Structures are given as C-alpha cells and as structure tokens.
Amino acid sequence: MARKNVRNKSYTYTVVLEPDVKGGFAVCCPALPGVVTEGETVEEALIMAKDAITGYLKSLRKDKLPIPQERGAIVSPLTVDVPELV
C-alpha cells in the first residue's frame, strides 16, 4: 500500500504556567479550552504542554475540525486594590 506524503504544519500558542501550592506548575493554553496539564519543573511543564497541545490538535484534525489560531494573547500583570476589613 502506498504511503501518503505527510507534511507538518507548525502552530504557536501562548501557555500560562502557574506555580502549584503543592509544588510544580499547572499549565493551560487560553486559545485551546480544556488543554490543561502540569509538571514538576518549568521544563517538564512545557514538555507536558507541548504533548497536550499536539494531542488536542491531532484530535481536531482527525475529526476534521478547524485548528484554532492564536489570537495574539497579551500577557500582563495587573494590580488591583481591594479595601481591607478593619
């Protein structure tokens, strides 16, 4: 049986790493709802995120669904003042 030529397409997504109170990091990808993973170190968390995103995109491709595009996420700290109870 003839094998199809397969080309890979690259996608870039913003991921958010948050330190977990128990150690390690939780990771989410805002452009891909439901893509959440974790890792003990930043490096491991990023590897896990890449794996989760790849699996998610392969699943969409298999189901013939569109691949979401990054919408140019802007990541910025935001300070909020909240009155203290006296």
PLY file of the C-alpha trace (Angstrom):
ply
format ascii 1.0
element vertex 86
property float x
property float y
property float z
element edge 85
property int vertex1
property int vertex2
end_header
0.00 0.00 0.00
1.34 3.44 -0.93
2.17 5.78 1.91
0.88 9.35 1.76
3.36 12.18 2.00
2.84 13.86 5.35
3.81 17.46 5.94
3.81 19.03 9.36
2.46 22.50 9.98
3.69 24.49 12.96
1.38 26.35 15.30
2.37 28.71 18.10
0.28 29.13 21.24
0.65 31.04 24.47
0.73 28.87 27.58
0.34 30.05 31.17
2.36 28.37 33.92
1.18 28.85 37.48
3.12 27.59 40.50
1.12 24.98 42.41
0.96 25.30 46.20
2.00 21.64 46.47
4.95 22.15 44.13
5.38 22.03 40.40
3.43 24.02 37.85
-0.06 23.90 36.35
-0.24 24.84 32.67
-3.13 25.96 30.50
-3.44 27.22 26.95
-6.06 30.00 26.72
-6.55 29.57 22.95
-7.34 25.86 23.39
-10.01 25.45 26.08
-9.59 22.25 28.04
-5.86 21.92 27.43
-4.55 21.73 30.99
-1.55 19.81 32.28
1.19 20.01 34.89
4.86 19.33 35.53
7.28 19.26 38.44
9.62 21.80 36.80
9.13 24.56 34.23
10.90 22.42 31.64
8.73 19.39 32.38
5.57 21.52 32.41
6.43 22.90 28.96
7.11 19.40 27.61
3.76 18.23 29.00
2.02 21.29 27.50
3.53 20.61 24.09
2.37 16.99 24.30
-1.16 18.02 25.39
-1.45 20.62 22.63
-0.17 18.19 19.99
-2.71 15.56 21.07
-5.51 18.13 21.06
-4.66 19.36 17.57
-4.29 15.81 16.20
-7.74 15.01 17.61
-9.24 18.06 15.90
-7.52 17.13 12.62
-8.79 13.52 12.88
-12.35 14.79 13.43
-11.94 17.23 10.52
-12.48 20.23 12.81
-10.71 23.57 12.35
-7.46 24.22 14.21
-7.88 27.34 16.40
-5.41 30.12 15.75
-3.68 32.07 18.49
-5.45 35.40 18.73
-2.40 37.39 19.80
-2.75 36.93 23.53
-1.37 39.74 25.63
0.02 38.63 28.97
0.42 41.36 31.54
0.41 41.59 35.32
-2.47 43.61 36.73
-2.52 45.19 40.19
-5.90 45.52 41.87
-6.54 47.44 45.11
-9.07 45.88 47.47
-10.06 47.56 50.74
-9.04 45.67 53.84
-11.55 44.95 56.59
-10.68 46.89 59.73
0 1
1 2
2 3
3 4
4 5
5 6
6 7
7 8
8 9
9 10
10 11
11 12
12 13
13 14
14 15
15 16
16 17
17 18
18 19
19 20
20 21
21 22
22 23
23 24
24 25
25 26
26 27
27 28
28 29
29 30
30 31
31 32
32 33
33 34
34 35
35 36
36 37
37 38
38 39
39 40
40 41
41 42
42 43
43 44
44 45
45 46
46 47
47 48
48 49
49 50
50 51
51 52
52 53
53 54
54 55
55 56
56 57
57 58
58 59
59 60
60 61
61 62
62 63
63 64
64 65
65 66
66 67
67 68
68 69
69 70
70 71
71 72
72 73
73 74
74 75
75 76
76 77
77 78
78 79
79 80
80 81
81 82
82 83
83 84
84 85
